[in-house]
Amino acid sequence: NFLCGQDCLFPTATGCHGFQPEPQNFSDAPDFGPKCYCDGTKRHERTMGRAQPSFLRVPSDGEVPHAWGAQCQDGYKQLPRGHCLRGQAYRTLRAWSFESAVAMACDACRDDVNCTGWTTVDNRTVNLFAGNHSSAPGPCLGALAVGGSWHKQKSWFGVGRLGGFWYSTPAEGECPRGAALGTGGCTWREVSSVYKNASCVDGKVDASVEAFGTNCFAGCGRPLNRTSDCYLSCYRDVLMGNAATNTSRIPHQQVLQPWKDAFTEVDPRKGGCPDVAPLPCHGPQCDPLLSGPSSG
């Protein structure tokens, strides 16, 4: 068949490889998506694959548990249970619950380039560590900052975590107009299309996030200045939830529905956005249905 997951990044004679050295499993289980065998035929360049976004996977041993909250999910490794850090504790944070303590700890350590880890003994008081340190038996819970500066930065990758799948639609695999799937090895076709003004669509989602996070945005000097650090921090907290700022996570449907309505509705009063006609596209990356006359 012509199914291939997006984990097939590096085709070799032994199979599909992602960023990990071991081959991917060959499976069409709905939880993981189809995977292909890269056998030298270059079919991986034609196939429409489905794969779960990597940030939705279950943490492996040593990674931070999901129960610790979204603030800790990237750039940290959990300390072995029953171990504390020995080293330079340079800052102490005080929280009011376990959830607020770990969220506060991971956010504060992420914001400080010198922070290399944190621990708590009572689930309320957190010590941040800098420089080299070692672990020793003790009644602590904590994490080490790992992966360098790229992992410590506040990436927006996967912040929404709305579920779903990634699909790849390579131009080489698109079926000619009117052709059945599989014709000449084609793997996907466009049945219908609609184009909307992107600023309008984004604005519908922004308005829903802003309404849900009113209390957080109201604390900004200019509450709806969408380029300010305060606005972006609130937006992130609303999408992820943040116990350290008492910000609840917005329900998925309140993000998805405005986006859907922007495409499916015509009436602005019902959340619709105006149709737009895309400009002709030039180059091999273009959908043939949108390609303009050759400029060469």
Long-range contacts (C-beta under 8 A, 24 or more apart in sequence): 2-36, 2-43, 2-46, 2-47, 2-48, 2-173, 2-182, 2-185, 2-187, 3-28, 3-34, 3-35, 3-36, 3-47, 3-48, 3-49, 3-50, 4-34, 4-35, 4-36, 4-38, 4-43, 4-44, 4-47, 4-48, 4-49, 4-168, 5-32, 5-33, 5-34, 5-35, 5-36, 5-49, 5-50, 5-51, 6-33, 6-49, 6-50, 6-51, 6-166, 6-168, 7-35, 7-51, 8-35, 8-36, 8-38, 8-44, 8-49, 11-38, 11-40, 11-42, 11-44, 12-38, 13-39, 13-40, 16-44, 33-165, 43-185, 45-170, 45-172, 45-173, 46-170, 46-172, 46-173, 46-185, 46-186, 46-187, 47-168, 47-170, 47-173, 47-187, 48-167, 48-168, 48-169, 48-170, 48-173, 48-187, 48-188, 49-167, 49-168, 50-165, 50-166, 50-167, 51-165, 51-166, 52-165, 52-166, 53-158, 53-164, 53-165, 53-166, 54-158, 55-157, 55-158, 55-161, 56-158, 56-161, 56-163, 64-143, 68-102, 68-106, 69-99, 69-102, 69-103, 69-106, 69-241, 69-242, 69-243, 70-159, 70-161, 70-240, 70-241, 70-242, 70-249, 71-102, 71-103, 71-106, 71-107, 71-110, 71-240, 71-242, 71-244, 72-102, 72-103, 72-105, 72-106, 72-143, 74-147, 74-151, 74-155, 74-157, 74-158, 75-110, 75-145, 75-146, 75-147, 75-151, 75-152, 76-106, 76-109, 76-143, 76-144, 76-145, 76-146, 77-143, 77-144, 77-146, 78-142, 78-143, 79-117, 79-119, 79-135, 79-140, 79-141, 79-142, 79-143, 79-144, 80-135, 81-141, 82-137, 82-138, 82-139, 82-140, 83-135, 83-136, 83-137, 83-138, 83-140, 84-119, 84-121, 84-135, 84-136, 84-137, 84-138, 84-139, 84-140, 84-142, 85-117, 85-119, 85-127, 85-129, 85-133, 85-134, 85-135, 85-136, 85-140, 85-142, 86-133, 86-134, 86-135, 86-136, 87-129, 87-130, 87-131, 87-132, 87-133, 87-134, 88-129, 88-130, 88-131, 88-133, 89-127, 89-128, 89-129, 90-114, 90-128, 90-129, 90-130, 91-127, 91-128, 92-125, 92-126, 92-127, 92-128, 93-125, 93-126, 93-127, 93-128, 94-124, 94-125, 94-126, 95-124, 95-125, 95-126, 95-244, 96-124, 97-123, 97-124, 97-243, 98-123, 98-124, 99-243, 100-243, 100-244, 100-246, 101-125, 101-126, 102-243, 103-242, 103-243, 103-244, 104-244, 105-142, 105-143, 106-143, 107-242, 107-244, 109-145, 109-152, 110-145, 110-152, 110-153, 110-154, 111-154, 113-149, 113-152, 115-145, 116-144, 116-145, 117-142, 117-143, 117-144, 117-145, 118-142, 118-143, 154-236, 156-236, 159-236, 159-239, 159-240, 160-239, 160-255, 161-239, 161-240, 162-252, 162-255, 162-256, 163-252, 171-284, 171-285, 171-286, 171-287, 174-287, 174-288, 176-288, 177-288, 177-289, 190-287, 190-289, 193-289, 194-263, 194-275, 195-275, 195-276, 195-277, 195-278, 196-262, 196-263, 196-273, 196-274, 196-275, 196-276, 197-273, 197-274, 197-276, 200-262, 200-273, 200-274, 201-259, 201-262, 201-263, 201-273, 204-258, 204-259, 204-261, 204-262, 204-271, 204-273, 205-255, 205-258, 205-259, 205-262, 206-235, 207-258, 208-250, 208-254, 208-255, 208-257, 208-258, 209-235, 209-238, 209-239, 209-250, 209-255, 212-238, 212-248, 212-250, 212-254, 213-237, 213-238, 213-247, 213-250, 215-247, 216-245, 216-247
